[in-house]
Amino acid sequence: MTGELSQALQTLAPSGFLIGCREIAFGDESALLDAEMRSMASRSIVARRASGAARIVARQLLTQLALPAAAVLRNVSGAPVWPQGVIGSLAHDDQIAVAIIGKTGGFSRVGIDIEPVEPLAQDVVDVVMTASEQRNISDAIERKLLFCAKEAVYKASHPADGEFLEYHDIEVDLPGRQAFARTGGVFELRTCMSSHLVALALA
Ligand SMILES: CC(C)(COP(=O)(O)OP(=O)(O)OC[C@H]1O[C@@H](n2cnc3c(N)ncnc32)[C@H](O)[C@@H]1OP(=O)(O)O)[C@@H](O)C(=O)NCCC(=O)NCCS
């Protein structure tokens, strides 16, 4: 099931970064290390299963980068805590977990998000999209990809500056492959529409 997505993800990864995915499976919660469990103890079994799957992928990528397959804790705001010299991001929907990892160098901030290939629900369009985004993007699946991009931008931005962003605090230019945060951050976007929608935000 992940073959097509896995291939599509490889085309997104910038130089020095690795991206991987995994179908979330029963039992993936047991991949969480003790310290990781403690950092997310109050979460449901379903949430811990998805987090376990994401960390299986993350540890595979760390190993491929010749780094120790370290614990990836959640900090108080939910962001992943990477080993020294590494940046990365995790995401999951109901079925698939994804991770991106790189050695600090070219890019210093990265965020990833994954969503099912479904239209952006009409009743959240005004919450998610600014007026100019609504004028520029009319296709409902592309609107979902824009939503995915905003979540990726938040994950790239929040760990660096601690600023909470609403959806309207981020302006996405999908054709131009850029996003602009209220806080001044400018992010390169890389997106794919495969078995799932995936967005990467890089700065
Ligand atoms: C960060 C956030 C967008 C994640 O979205 P989500 O749909 O709940 O979850 P996803 O599956 O896409 O991603 C989960 C991963 O995001 C990462 N994450 C969570 N909070 C994060 C943060 N503050 N910064 C960076 N990454 C974060 C974690 O690695 C998490 O994986 P884990 O649960 O296995 O540890 C959401 O939890 C959040 O904090 N939202 C508040 C801000 C917001 O929604 N603003 C409007 C959109 S810009």
The ligand as a Gaussian input file, in Angstrom:
#p B3LYP/6-31G(d) Opt

LIG

0 1
 C        0.976000      20.515000      15.403000
 C       -0.419000      20.179000      14.909000
 C       -0.741000      21.107000      13.716000
 C       -0.378000      18.690000      14.463000
 O       -1.489000      18.323000      13.788000
 P       -2.265000      16.929000      14.037000
 O       -3.221000      16.817000      12.895000
 O       -2.776000      16.891000      15.418000
 O       -1.246000      15.740000      13.977000
 P       -0.300000      15.158000      12.820000
 O       -0.521000      13.708000      12.725000
 O       -0.376000      15.949000      11.571000
 O        1.139000      15.380000      13.440000
 C        1.457000      14.846000      14.671000
 C        2.884000      15.172000      14.942000
 O        3.063000      16.581000      14.897000
 C        4.193000      16.869000      15.695000
 N        3.889000      18.048000      16.495000
 C        2.945000      18.203000      17.436000
 N        3.007000      19.439000      17.952000
 C        4.007000      20.071000      17.291000
 C        4.554000      21.375000      17.359000
 N        4.103000      22.295000      18.225000
 N        5.590000      21.691000      16.549000
 C        6.075000      20.789000      15.674000
 N        5.584000      19.533000      15.540000
 C        4.564000      19.192000      16.359000
 C        4.503000      15.662000      16.580000
 O        5.668000      15.076000      16.101000
 C        3.309000      14.771000      16.303000
 O        3.694000      13.399000      16.305000
 P        3.512000      12.502000      17.613000
 O        2.112000      12.753000      18.057000
 O        3.713000      11.121000      17.120000
 O        4.562000      12.944000      18.575000
 C       -1.507000      20.345000      15.984000
 O       -1.382000      19.373000      16.935000
 C       -1.425000      21.660000      16.723000
 O       -0.642000      21.837000      17.630000
 N       -2.287000      22.604000      16.331000
 C       -2.363000      23.903000      16.972000
 C       -2.013000      24.977000      16.005000
 C       -2.961000      25.022000      14.849000
 O       -3.671000      24.061000      14.555000
 N       -2.970000      26.162000      14.141000
 C       -3.704000      26.243000      12.929000
 C       -2.937000      25.561000      11.819000
 S       -1.573000      26.521000      11.320000

